[in-house]
Amino acid sequence: MTDKKINFYSPDGQLRSTINAKRLTGLEEQRRGAAGLSYLPLPKGLLFEFDFPARRWFWMKDTIIDLDLIFVSPEWKIESIFATIPMSSLDKLISSGDVIAAIEVCAGGAMQLGLRVDDFVMVADYPT
């Protein structure tokens, strides 16, 4: 896992909000996701980056907190937002189209951050 800073911008370029995310790097980390986390307060989140754009799906099996899921298009825009997904839900949350990343934040976090579909997403490494 590596720390990333994620800025969200409105379509007209105004900064909406910023979170600090853990980038899940391996397939096993991505499969585990938020499972086992008992706390994911804003401004923290989890970042899943994929090797190539494709339709993706998530479920919340074995999670013990409610979450929001944000899918990110290959153009690095918010493609869709699934809000307040119940913990341990086995419902498949499927992107509408191809995505290159997904972000998980606490339930209600997307609304608290003011995020909207078509907002731009910028991911950066933290300076060392």
Backbone as numpy.savetxt, mean C-alpha at the origin, in Angstrom:
# Nx Ny Nz CAx CAy CAz Cx Cy Cz
13.86 -6.20 4.52 13.02 -5.01 4.52 13.90 -3.77 4.52
13.48 -2.80 3.73 14.16 -1.51 3.72 13.12 -0.42 3.92
13.54 0.67 4.52 12.63 1.79 4.75 12.54 2.65 3.50
11.33 3.07 3.18 11.08 3.96 2.04 10.19 5.10 2.50
10.39 6.25 1.90 9.51 7.40 2.10 8.58 7.43 0.90
7.28 7.51 1.15 6.31 7.57 0.06 5.54 8.88 0.17
5.64 9.69 -0.88 4.88 10.94 -0.98 3.70 10.71 -1.92
2.56 11.27 -1.57 1.37 11.20 -2.40 1.04 12.62 -2.85
0.84 12.78 -4.16 0.56 14.09 -4.75 -0.77 14.08 -5.49
-1.50 15.17 -5.41 -2.74 15.32 -6.17 -2.38 15.39 -7.66
-3.34 15.18 -8.55 -3.05 15.27 -9.99 -2.46 16.62 -10.42
-2.73 17.69 -9.65 -2.15 18.99 -10.01 -0.81 19.25 -9.32
-0.25 18.21 -8.66 1.10 18.31 -8.11 1.22 18.75 -6.67
0.10 18.94 -5.99 0.14 19.36 -4.59 0.40 18.15 -3.69
1.35 18.30 -2.76 1.64 17.22 -1.82 0.43 17.00 -0.92
-0.09 15.77 -0.91 -1.22 15.43 -0.03 -0.71 14.94 1.32
0.23 13.98 1.27 0.71 13.38 2.51 1.95 12.55 2.25
2.57 12.12 3.35 3.79 11.32 3.30 3.66 10.21 4.34
4.14 9.01 3.97 4.23 7.92 4.95 5.64 7.34 4.91
5.98 6.63 5.95 7.22 5.86 6.02 6.82 4.40 5.88
7.39 3.73 4.90 6.96 2.35 4.62 8.13 1.39 4.69
7.83 0.19 5.12 8.78 -0.92 5.03 8.57 -1.57 3.69
9.63 -1.65 2.89 9.56 -2.33 1.59 9.79 -3.82 1.82
8.81 -4.61 1.47 8.92 -6.06 1.63 9.62 -6.60 0.39
10.79 -7.20 0.60 11.68 -7.48 -0.53 11.59 -8.88 -1.10
11.41 -9.88 -0.30 11.38 -11.24 -0.84 9.97 -11.75 -0.99
9.83 -12.81 -1.76 8.52 -13.42 -1.97 7.90 -13.83 -0.64
8.70 -14.39 0.25 8.16 -14.83 1.55 7.70 -13.63 2.38
8.46 -12.54 2.37 8.03 -11.32 3.08 6.73 -10.79 2.50
6.63 -10.81 1.17 5.42 -10.31 0.53 4.23 -11.20 0.84
4.44 -12.51 0.85 3.34 -13.42 1.19 2.86 -13.20 2.62
3.78 -12.96 3.52 3.44 -12.74 4.92 2.77 -11.38 5.11
3.27 -10.36 4.41 2.67 -9.03 4.49 2.49 -8.55 5.91
1.26 -8.18 6.23 0.96 -7.65 7.57 0.55 -8.73 8.56
0.57 -9.99 8.13 0.19 -11.08 9.04 1.08 -11.02 10.28
0.48 -11.07 11.42 1.22 -11.04 12.67 1.46 -9.65 13.24
1.29 -8.61 12.43 1.45 -7.25 12.96 0.26 -6.91 13.84
0.53 -6.40 15.01 -0.55 -6.01 15.90 -0.78 -4.50 15.88
0.06 -3.78 15.13 0.01 -2.33 15.17 0.66 -1.79 13.91
-0.01 -0.92 13.18 0.55 -0.26 12.00 0.01 1.18 11.97
0.52 2.02 12.88 -0.03 3.38 12.99 0.45 4.28 11.85
-0.40 5.23 11.47 0.06 6.26 10.53 1.14 7.08 11.23
2.15 7.51 10.56 2.36 7.50 9.13 3.19 6.31 8.64
2.93 5.13 9.15 3.68 3.95 8.72 2.83 3.12 7.76
3.51 2.30 6.95 2.83 1.43 6.01 3.76 0.33 5.54
3.24 -0.50 4.65 4.01 -1.56 4.01 3.94 -1.36 2.51
5.09 -1.54 1.83 5.18 -1.37 0.39 5.53 -2.70 -0.27
4.71 -3.09 -1.23 4.95 -4.28 -2.05 5.25 -3.79 -3.46
6.48 -3.97 -3.95 6.81 -3.62 -5.32 6.96 -4.92 -6.11
6.42 -4.91 -7.33 6.43 -6.11 -8.16 7.40 -5.94 -9.33
7.92 -7.06 -9.83 8.90 -7.03 -10.91 8.32 -6.58 -12.25
7.04 -6.78 -12.44 6.41 -6.41 -13.71 4.94 -6.09 -13.44
4.35 -5.23 -14.28 2.94 -4.88 -14.11 2.05 -6.09 -14.43
1.02 -6.28 -13.62 0.03 -7.33 -13.85 -1.15 -7.06 -12.92
-2.28 -7.70 -13.22 -3.39 -7.66 -12.26 -2.95 -8.44 -11.04
-3.22 -7.93 -9.88 -2.80 -8.56 -8.62 -4.00 -8.71 -7.70
-3.86 -9.64 -6.77 -4.89 -9.78 -5.73 -4.22 -10.03 -4.39
-4.89 -9.58 -3.36 -4.46 -9.75 -1.98 -5.62 -10.34 -1.20
-5.31 -10.94 -0.09 -6.29 -11.27 0.94 -5.63 -10.96 2.26
-6.39 -10.98 3.34 -5.87 -10.59 4.64 -5.76 -11.78 5.60
-5.59 -12.95 5.04 -5.45 -14.16 5.85 -4.37 -13.94 6.92
-4.69 -14.33 8.13 -3.78 -14.29 9.27 -3.41 -12.88 9.75
-4.07 -11.84 9.22 -3.83 -10.51 9.79 -4.66 -10.37 11.06
-4.15 -9.58 11.98 -4.87 -9.39 13.24 -5.26 -7.92 13.45
-5.13 -7.14 12.37 -5.60 -5.74 12.37 -6.33 -5.48 11.06
-7.27 -4.54 11.07 -7.94 -4.11 9.85 -6.99 -3.20 9.08
-7.07 -3.24 7.74 -6.14 -2.49 6.89 -6.86 -1.82 5.73
-6.17 -0.85 5.13 -6.53 -0.31 3.81 -5.48 -0.81 2.83
-5.90 -1.09 1.61 -5.00 -1.55 0.55 -5.09 -0.57 -0.62
-3.93 -0.12 -1.08 -3.85 0.86 -2.17 -3.06 0.21 -3.30
-3.68 0.05 -4.47 -2.98 -0.47 -5.64 -2.42 0.69 -6.44
-1.20 0.51 -6.99 -0.48 1.57 -7.71 -0.23 1.12 -9.15
-0.64 1.94 -10.10 -0.51 1.62 -11.53 0.94 1.72 -11.99
1.24 1.18 -13.18 2.61 1.31 -13.73 3.04 2.77 -13.93
2.07 3.69 -14.01 2.38 5.13 -14.12 2.61 5.76 -12.76
2.61 4.94 -11.71 2.79 5.37 -10.32 1.69 6.34 -9.90
0.45 5.94 -10.24 -0.74 6.64 -9.78 -1.59 5.65 -8.99
-2.38 6.16 -8.05 -3.26 5.27 -7.31 -4.32 4.73 -8.26
-4.35 3.40 -8.38 -5.26 2.72 -9.29 -6.59 2.41 -8.60
-6.52 2.01 -7.34 -7.73 1.73 -6.56 -7.38 1.70 -5.08
-8.40 1.89 -4.26 -8.24 1.87 -2.80 -9.32 0.96 -2.23
-8.90 -0.02 -1.44 -9.83 -0.86 -0.68 -9.73 -0.41 0.77
-10.82 0.12 1.29 -10.81 0.72 2.63 -11.35 -0.24 3.68
-10.72 -0.20 4.84 -11.15 -0.91 6.05 -11.47 -2.38 5.76
-10.45 -3.10 5.37 -10.58 -4.53 5.11 -10.49 -5.25 6.46
-11.49 -6.06 6.78 -11.48 -6.74 8.08 -10.30 -7.70 8.23
-9.77 -7.77 9.44 -8.67 -8.70 9.71 -9.08 -10.13 9.36
-8.12 -10.88 8.88 -8.27 -12.30 8.51 -9.29 -12.55 7.42
-9.67 -11.50 6.67 -10.62 -11.68 5.57 -10.00 -12.55 4.48
-10.78 -13.49 3.98 -10.33 -14.34 2.87 -10.88 -13.84 1.54
-11.57 -12.70 1.54 -12.06 -12.12 0.29 -10.87 -11.70 -0.57
-10.93 -11.99 -1.86 -9.88 -11.56 -2.78 -10.10 -10.10 -3.14
-9.08 -9.30 -2.95 -9.09 -7.89 -3.31 -8.28 -7.77 -4.60
-8.94 -7.54 -5.71 -8.32 -7.64 -7.03 -8.18 -6.25 -7.64
-7.00 -5.96 -8.18 -6.79 -4.68 -8.86 -7.67 -4.63 -10.11
-8.08 -3.42 -10.49 -8.92 -3.25 -11.68 -8.13 -3.49 -12.96
-6.85 -3.15 -12.91 -5.97 -3.31 -14.07 -4.59 -3.71 -13.61
-3.62 -3.56 -14.49 -2.24 -3.88 -14.14 -1.72 -2.91 -13.09
-0.97 -3.45 -12.13 -0.35 -2.62 -11.09 1.11 -3.02 -10.94
1.90 -2.09 -10.42 3.34 -2.31 -10.21 3.69 -2.32 -8.73
2.73 -1.89 -7.89 2.97 -1.85 -6.44 1.65 -1.85 -5.70
1.76 -2.15 -4.40 0.62 -2.04 -3.49 1.15 -1.51 -2.16
0.29 -0.81 -1.45 0.65 -0.23 -0.16 -0.44 -0.59 0.84
-0.04 -1.03 2.01 -0.99 -1.28 3.09 -0.75 -0.26 4.19
-1.85 0.31 4.68 -1.83 1.23 5.83 -2.96 0.80 6.77
-2.99 1.38 7.95 -4.03 1.04 8.91 -5.42 1.35 8.33
-6.42 0.66 8.85 -7.79 0.90 8.41 -8.16 2.37 8.60
-8.71 2.95 7.57 -9.06 4.37 7.61 -7.90 5.28 7.25
-6.72 4.71 7.09 -5.53 5.52 6.83 -5.58 6.24 5.50
-6.08 5.60 4.46 -6.14 6.25 3.14 -6.99 7.51 3.21
-8.11 7.44 3.93 -8.97 8.61 4.06 -8.28 9.68 4.92
-7.65 9.27 6.02 -6.95 10.24 6.87 -5.83 10.95 6.12
-5.19 10.22 5.20 -4.11 10.81 4.39 -4.65 11.65 3.24
-5.94 11.59 3.00 -6.56 12.36 1.91 -6.32 11.77 0.54
-6.05 10.47 0.46 -5.70 9.84 -0.81 -6.92 9.62 -1.69
-6.68 9.75 -3.01 -7.73 9.55 -4.00 -7.16 8.80 -5.20
-8.04 8.09 -5.89 -7.64 7.44 -7.14 -7.09 8.52 -8.07
-6.03 8.18 -8.78 -5.30 9.05 -9.72 -4.29 9.97 -9.05
-4.17 9.95 -7.72 -3.07 10.67 -7.07 -1.76 10.01 -7.48
-0.71 10.80 -7.57 0.62 10.29 -7.90 1.31 9.75 -6.65
2.12 8.72 -6.85 2.86 8.07 -5.78 4.34 8.18 -6.10
5.13 8.71 -5.16 6.58 8.81 -5.35 7.27 8.10 -4.19
8.08 7.10 -4.54 8.79 6.29 -3.53 10.27 6.68 -3.58
10.85 6.92 -2.40 12.27 7.29 -2.33 12.94 6.56 -1.18
14.23 6.27 -1.34 15.01 5.72 -0.24 15.25 6.82 0.77
15.37 6.42 2.02 15.77 7.38 3.03 17.26 7.64 2.87
17.70 8.90 3.01 19.14 9.15 2.95 19.85 8.46 4.12
21.03 7.95 3.85 21.80 7.28 4.91 22.97 8.11 5.34
